[in-house]
């Protein structure tokens, strides 16, 4: 009944919108804004004087605006003379220079341009982010982009997962103003660290595949470029307040001076977001800040200092370990949460003896980043842009510890391989932390189970400097050369400290210390060392520092001929990456430092774009990448507890080519492209469970994969008041080799047996258990290999927008996991076919209304996600023993049901 009412309301809503449009005496004004060289101007403001109607140009300098008949438009952009013209369809406006505009090559080199750069690219502008993001994590605004798969994963604040073309987040580069932010040890991105960027973002651009970014060590799957406003921000400010489902609230303020007559420009933002979380027991609290101070020193020099960060604390739902089986949700989720909320069930949520909420999944982080950019216009044809940056991270996450005598780490788990843990379970389904307190109180040997905080800190310094030179060639051809350096230095500190003894007197870390070799740590020669009494603040499990140093050179040539119709690009880079670590728990001072492992890498990329006419273009690109493996699971066999280098670690290699076609007009635009990517020697770690319930991992070597597919994106404006967008992505992603590796337990110790967890004599020793995994031809899991979306946006009358996105995903395959009961040492493991997860779909609706409050402009936003409350599976795991089905799937996570947000922004 509820679905029918929602469907009826939606139809009435959209019908009313269409009827209003019939009476709207507006004309559709669209066009391109270019500079004196014919290059598109990104972010120019296009407004109707005397009204609140305004928009900004996209990455290609395009704009579309609904303008009252007979009115003019006014175009403004910092450094250029304001321009007024009577509104009309298909306009092309050339802006004249007022003062020489300095372009930041560091930022510019990371952006692709339609009909010029030969890559598959999609761009989301600031207006779309404002309209659609609501209370989602920032990358979720990209879910209508071909090849991009973004989910809420465990469902905690900032825990979104973003894959591109089937490549996980560790293999998707994320850049903010041309600066890389992917973790230097494992390659991924924590979106909770960047929660406040959406309010200062000019655009987000996704370059799929090789991309246009020419830093020294590029990504494999694609690049997400986030560009924030700096000196181009307009004078004024805004304040906002929003609210949403499950107690979500957010407010903030943004102020900008614009570029003042003295050459200074300042933009400042502060905001807060907090709530209870959609998933049971996942509250969050988040503070964001952004500051940019820019100075136009003269016509040739410009400085810009940018600092931003996001302090956050949230409780998450641990991946895989807390995901039940499908039957588990139907039984326990329904029993404890009710049929309408069964998929919100969190098996680690619970209380202590006094009724206080306790958690084993608290996460807290603060990762401010500071960038200092200098732009030097050497002359009219050359410039030098340099960015010095620093990032400092202070983060931590809870994890349960066990003494290893009476209890194991797995006793903290809410579920194991999809089976709900009942050892510490109350009648209402919550985790019984009080029972652990009772066990520790009654113990004569201290706490059996305690809570630790996994401290993760880093300091990261970097420099990117790019020189650009333009050459005028015969016959009005153009040659642009860009070259530069990319330097990075990183130190990560990782340790676990006891934060809660759970009513015990002390803790014995026998489970960790029992495996410490006396040859590496002299303290282990004392047989009583492993029984030392530890208290709050003492270190358990791990204590090390990881180091990464990277330096590289890059260059790109761009040759434009045939009156701008043909643009040829050739780029290359060379880099060196060095890793080492210091161990403070499993080694003494003498054995503290590991050897250094160096990896040389490089890239060669080339492509061409040919504009057949004013509407049609084709492009092709191809390239080869050789890059260093990751620190974690690559250079080091067991990065958290051992200095032992991976003797078999080699560079990851990628060979890729792509071809595409585009049609662009004021009414209709479509792009179609096909890609073929071979990936060799991928860094890969798989996990499993032993017979005693403890988990283990295997570091696989010689992993190859094939990713190929076709993508299509279209934009259609059939009427002044209607925009239609569509997307389709169909891929074929398979593992393309068999692989082998060694087994380790949860503590990073080499396993002799994966039946009883016996410890081997050393890493890579003859008794160190290993296996060959036959996975060739198995589908790559974790991303839908078919995606589609249709978006409609109505503009029925001045200031009002309403629309909907319908997003569909299919051919998603479960990831595979290993199980101890099916394995033996030095075995060959045949991976069975994974489970093809049923297709999923949801409809999201959005609306905004711009109006006046006195003399200031205000905008009201409203979003409803998953309007029809359709739950579908986004993540699942199956074992290797038999063909995957819904009955044997576990680690299952479902999409969120219906959620909503409303927000009002007042601009001044």
C-alpha positions, -999 to 999 in steps of 0.1 A, spaced: 0 0 0 28 24 9 46 18 -24 14 26 -43 8 58 -24 44 69 -30 41 60 -67 9 80 -70 24 110 -52 54 109 -74 33 108 -106 11 137 -93 42 156 -84 59 152 -118 26 159 -136 21 191 -118 57 201 -126 51 195 -162 19 215 -162 35 244 -147 61 243 -174 35 249 -201 28 284 -187 64 293 -181 73 321 -205 110 312 -204 135 305 -231 162 279 -229 195 298 -230 226 277 -235 261 281 -249 299 282 -244 321 307 -226 357 308 -239 387 329 -232 409 349 -256 426 317 -269 393 298 -274 398 277 -243 367 270 -222 363 290 -190 354 268 -161 333 282 -132 322 314 -149 290 328 -134 261 333 -158 232 353 -142 201 372 -152 204 407 -137 178 417 -113 167 381 -105 181 352 -85 185 331 -117 222 320 -120 244 291 -129 280 284 -136 299 269 -166 311 233 -164 345 218 -172 339 225 -210 327 261 -205 291 251 -212 260 264 -194 222 261 -196 198 285 -181 161 291 -182 157 328 -188 125 349 -189 118 360 -225 133 393 -234 159 393 -206 197 394 -209 224 374 -192 255 387 -175 287 366 -174 314 373 -148 347 357 -141 377 368 -120 403 384 -143 379 390 -172 357 419 -181 320 413 -174 300 405 -205 262 411 -211 242 397 -240 206 391 -249 196 356 -240 193 331 -269 199 295 -277 233 282 -288 254 312 -277 291 314 -279 307 342 -259 343 353 -259 354 370 -227 381 397 -228 409 398 -204 407 425 -177 439 414 -160 460 385 -169 445 353 -154 470 330 -139 463 293 -145 474 267 -120 491 240 -141 491 215 -111 453 216 -110 448 221 -148 470 191 -158 447 168 -138 415 178 -157 403 164 -189 383 184 -215 356 171 -238 364 170 -275 400 176 -267 414 151 -241 413 115 -255 399 98 -224 365 87 -210 354 114 -186 324 125 -166 321 157 -146 297 166 -118 294 203 -111 288 222 -78 251 227 -86 245 190 -90 264 182 -58 242 207 -40 210 193 -55 217 155 -51 242 149 -23 220 155 7 231 134 36 252 109 15 290 105 15 306 127 -11 314 99 -37 278 87 -37 269 117 -60 288 98 -87 265 67 -88 250 78 -122 285 79 -137 293 50 -161 316 23 -145 315 39 -110 301 17 -82 297 33 -48 280 18 -18 277 25 19 295 -8 26 292 -14 64 269 16 67 289 39 90 295 76 84 322 81 58 326 44 51 315 46 15 333 23 -10 340 35 -45 351 12 -73 357 21 -109 354 -5 -138 356 -32 -112 389 -19 -96 386 -14 -59 393 20 -42 430 11 -36 434 13 -73 414 44 -80 434 76 -75 418 105 -57 431 140 -61 422 173 -44 434 203 -63 459 181 -81 473 166 -48 470 128 -43 453 117 -11 453 79 -14 469 62 16 506 56 10 506 22 26 476 4 11 463 28 -15 427 34 -4 407 65 7 388 71 39 359 94 28 352 103 65 384 124 63 369 147 37 333 152 49 332 190 45 346 193 9 312 192 -8 304 228 2 335 243 -14 338 220 -44 338 235 -79 335 201 -96 343 164 -93 356 148 -124 359 111 -130 385 99 -156 380 62 -162 409 41 -172 443 57 -179 430 92 -175 447 125 -182 465 129 -148 502 129 -153 516 125 -118 545 101 -117 526 71 -103 491 69 -118 461 47 -109 449 15 -126 412 19 -127 406 56 -129 410 90 -112 386 111 -92 396 148 -93 380 171 -68 386 208 -74 378 234 -47 373 271 -51 402 294 -44 407 329 -59 378 325 -83 352 323 -54 327 351 -55 323 376 -28 296 367 -3 287 338 19 260 314 30 247 297 61 227 265 61 209 240 83 197 205 74 182 175 90 173 140 80 165 105 90 178 89 122 185 121 140 208 136 113 215 173 117 240 196 100 247 233 99 275 254 86 287 288 74 308 298 44 323 333 38 343 346 9 357 380 2 362 373 -35 392 389 -52 396 423 -35 413 453 -51 444 447 -30 448 413 -46 438 392 -16 410 367 -15 398 347 15 373 318 18 364 303 51 340 274 59 330 256 91 303 230 95 291 202 117 271 170 110 259 145 136 233 118 140 223 83 153 231 65 120 209 43 99 224 11 110 217 1 146 242 16 171 263 37 146 262 73 158 285 99 144 298 134 150 317 153 125 333 188 124 346 202 91 367 233 82 382 248 51 404 279 47 418 294 15 439 326 15 451 337 -19 472 367 -30 475 381 -65 510 395 -60 512 410 -95 503 400 -131 529 372 -130 528 358 -95 500 343 -73 501 325 -40 474 304 -25 474 287 9 446 261 15 440 242 46 411 218 52 402 188 74 374 169 91 375 156 127 350 128 131 340 101 155 317 73 144 308 38 152 310 15 122 297 -20 114 328 -41 107 329 -55 72 323 -92 66 326 -102 102 292 -85 111 275 -94 78 251 -123 84 238 -148 59 205 -141 41 188 -166 64 204 -150 94 188 -116 86 155 -133 80 157 -150 114 177 -129 138 174 -95 121 136 -99 120 134 -113 155 155 -84 171 146 -55 149 113 -63 133 105 -70 97 107 -34 86 142 -29 100 158 -64 99 187 -53 76 197 -26 101 207 -52 126 242 -48 140 254 -79 160 282 -60 177 259 -33 193 253 -39 230 254 -28 266 276 -33 297 264 -44 332 252 -9 341 232 -5 309 257 18 292 262 14 254 295 -2 246 312 -7 213 341 -26 197 340 -6 165 346 31 174 365 50 148 380 85 153 402 105 129 415 139 120 435 143 89 442 180 81 459 188 48 477 221 40 487 231 5 508 261 -6 505 268 -43 526 293 -63 518 302 -99 545 320 -119 536 333 -154 570 335 -169 558 350 -201 528 348 -224 537 312 -235 551 296 -204 544 292 -167 555 273 -136 531 260 -110 543 244 -77 524 230 -48 540 221 -15 517 201 8 516 184 42 492 160 57 490 149 93 467 121 104 457 112 140 433 83 139 423 53 159 399 24 158 387 0 185 395 -38 183 389 -65 209 419 -84 222 420 -118 239 447 -134 261 450 -164 239 448 -188 268 411 -190 276 397 -168 249 405 -159 212 401 -127 192 371 -143 174 352 -143 207 346 -106 201 330 -112 167 293 -105 163 293 -131 136 316 -156 119 312 -165 83 276 -152 85 267 -172 116 255 -151 145 278 -155 176 257 -165 206 285 -167 232 279 -132 244 243 -126 232 214 -112 252 178 -122 247 171 -89 229 199 -97 203 224 -72 216 260 -81 223 265 -88 260 295 -67 270 284 -71 306 291 -108 304 327 -100 295 329 -77 325 317 -106 348 342 -130 333 370 -106 340 358 -98 375 358 -134 385 392 -142 369 422 -149 390 445 -142 361 434 -107 350 412 -98 321 405 -125 296 392 -100 270 400 -63 267 395 -35 243 424 -18 225 426 13 203 445 8 171 463 41 168 471 51 132 490 83 127 510 96 98 530 126 86 532 132 48 552 158 29 550 163 -8 559 186 -37 544 187 -72 559 212 -96 549 216 -133 563 237 -161 542 244 -191 553 259 -224 532 267 -255 547 268 -289 532 284 -320 538 260 -349 534 265 -386 499 266 -401 484 279 -368 491 245 -351 498 244 -314 523 224 -293 520 224 -255 547 208 -234 543 200 -197 569 185 -174 574 183 -137 584 165 -106 564 146 -80 581 140 -46 565 124 -15 578 113 19 555 94 44 559 80 79 530 60 94 528 51 131 507 21 141 502 6 176 474 -9 197 470 4 232 447 -10 259 418 14 266 394 -7 286 402 -37 309 365 -45 312 366 -46 350 397 -68 352 429 -59 371 454 -65 343 459 -82 309 483 -108 297 490 -106 260 500 -142 256 483 -145 222 507 -120 207 539 -125 228 538 -162 225 549 -160 189 578 -135 194 612 -149 185 640 -145 211 664 -141 182 647 -109 171 636 -96 206 659 -104 235 630 -98 259 613 -130 247 642 -150 261 626 -145 295 598 -172 297 578 -149 320 578 -120 295 548 -134 277 529 -133 310 537 -97 319 508 -78 336 496 -50 313 473 -21 320 456 9 304 479 25 278 502 -5 274 508 -17 239 494 -51 226 494 -69 193 514 -44 171 538 -15 174 556 -3 142 563 25 118 560 22 81 580 44 57 575 53 21 595 76 -1 586 83 -37 601 105 -64 594 108 -100 595 129 -132 567 132 -157 562 149 -191 534 154 -216 533 167 -251 500 179 -266 500 187 -304 469 204 -319 467 205 -357 442 208 -385 426 240 -371 421 224 -338 404 193 -351 431 169 -342 447 168 -307 475 143 -301 488 136 -266 519 116 -256 529 113 -219 554 94 -198 568 92 -163 595 75 -143 594 69 -106 612 53 -77 594 40 -46 612 29 -15 597 11 16 610 2 50 597 -2 85 607 -2 122 594 -29 145 591 -21 182 572 -51 196 584 -82 178 620 -69 176 645 -52 199 666 -22 192 692 -42 174 667 -57 150 643 -27 148 649 -16 113 641 -36 82 660 -35 50 648 -10 23 631 -23 -7 632 -1 -39 609 -4 -69 614 15 -101 584 22 -122 572 42 -152 543 49 -176 539 55 -213 505 69 -225 493 82 -258 461 91 -275 444 113 -300 410 131 -303 397 141 -337 368 165 -340 350 154 -372 329 185 -372 312 208 -346 293 179 -332 311 146 -337 344 135 -324 363 102 -319 392 94 -296 416 66 -289 442 60 -261 466 33 -251 492 30 -224 514 8 -202 519 13 -165 545 -3 -142 541 7 -106 554 -4 -72 533 -29 -52 517 -16 -20 535 -15 13 508 -37 29 505 -71 15 531 -64 -12 566 -53 -2 561 -69 32 546 -103 36 531 -94 70 532 -56 73 518 -53 108 542 -75 128 573 -84 108 602 -68 90 605 -97 66 605 -85 30 585 -102 4 612 -117 -18 588 -123 -46 573 -88 -47 574 -73 -82 559 -43 -99 522 -43 -109 518 -39 -147 489 -27 -166 484 -26 -204 452 -8 -216 437 7 -247 404 24 -254 384 39 -282 354 63 -280 329 84 -300 311 115 -289 283 137 -302 277 171 -287 251 197 -295 230 221 -274 201 197 -274 217 163 -273 251 148 -263 262 112 -262 295 94 -256 302 57 -262 335 41 -254 350 6 -252 381 -4 -231 404 -34 -227 427 -36 -197 451 -64 -187 465 -63 -152 495 -83 -142 511 -92 -108 484 -75 -87 489 -71 -50 462 -93 -34 454 -107 0 426 -131 8 412 -141 41 396 -172 56 386 -189 89 404 -219 105 386 -247 123 390 -230 157 372 -199 145 404 -177 142 410 -159 109 440 -161 87 452 -145 54 472 -155 24 493 -131 4 489 -141 -32 516 -136 -59 512 -137 -96 476 -124 -97 464 -113 -132 430 -99 -142 412 -89 -174 388 -59 -174 370 -51 -206 337 -34 -214 317 -7 -231 302 25 -216 276 50 -227 265 83 -213 239 107 -228 223 141 -221 192 152 -238 173 185 -235 141 180 -254 123 209 -238 134 241 -221 120 227 -188 132 191 -191 166 175 -189 172 138 -195 204 119 -186 212 82 -191 241 59 -185 249 23 -194 280 2 -185 286 -34 -194 318 -51 -184 335 -85 -184 359 -87 -155 377 -120 -147 407 -133 -129 432 -143 -156 457 -164 -137 463 -188 -109 483 -176 -79 502 -188 -49 510 -175 -14 518 -181 22 494 -183 52 494 -160 83 473 -158 114 455 -126 127 487 -116 145 508 -117 113 526 -149 124 535 -175 98 513 -206 100 526 -241 100 491 -255 100 458 -239 91 439 -266 109 451 -260 145 469 -227 140 504 -240 147 532 -214 142 559 -220 116 596 -216 123 598 -185 102 584 -165 73 592 -184 41 607 -213 61 602 -249 48 574 -255 73 556 -222 64 522 -233 49 515 -221 14 490 -229 -13 482 -224 -50 448 -208 -57 433 -217 -91 411 -187 -98 416 -183 -136 383 -176 -153 365 -167 -120 344 -135 -121 358 -106 -102 335 -98 -74 325 -67 -54 312 -46 -83 282 -49 -107 294 -57 -142 262 -42 -156 250 -7 -145 224 17 -159 206 48 -148 180 73 -161 177 108 -147 149 133 -152 150 169 -141 121 193 -145 123 231 -142 86 240 -142 89 276 -131 115 301 -120 138 289 -92 122 254 -89 138 221 -98 125 186 -93 137 153 -106 146 117 -100 174 92 -106 167 55 -113 198 34 -108 201 -2 -117 229 -27 -111 232 -64 -122 257 -91 -127 273 -85 -93 293 -115 -82 302 -125 -46 338 -122 -35 354 -155 -24 368 -164 9 389 -194 21 379 -219 48 403 -239 69 382 -271 69 388 -274 31 425 -266 30 457 -284 38 493 -272 37 510 -270 3 476 -276 -13 460 -266 -46 427 -247 -41 402 -247 -68 379 -217 -65 343 -225 -73 321 -202 -93 308 -173 -72 272 -164 -66 255 -141 -90 237 -116 -67 202 -107 -78 199 -74 -96 191 -43 -75 176 -9 -82 164 22 -65 148 55 -73 161 87 -57 142 120 -58 155 155 -54 141 190 -55 152 226 -48 134 259 -47 152 292 -49 134 322 -34 140 356 -17 139 363 21 140 401 22 170 411 1 189 378 4 186 346 -17 176 314 -1 174 278 -14 154 249 0 167 214 -9 149 181 -4 161 146 -11 144 112 -7 167 82 -14 154 47 -24 119 61 -26 102 27 -29 121 12 0 136 -15 -21 163 -35 -3 189 -52 -24 222 -69 -17 254 -48 -23 281 -71 -7 284 -108 -2 310 -135 2 310 -172 -7 334 -200 1 355 -219 -24 341 -254 -18 310 -253 -39 292 -231 -64 280 -199 -47 243 -196 -40 221 -175 -18 221 -203 8 258 -203 13 265 -166 9 276 -147 40 291 -114 50 260 -99 34 252 -62 34 220 -47 21 213 -13 6 197 13 29 160 15 28 141 48 23 161 78 38 156 115 34 172 149 41 160 186 39 182 216 40 179 254 37 208 276 25 207 314 28 232 332 6 243 368 13 
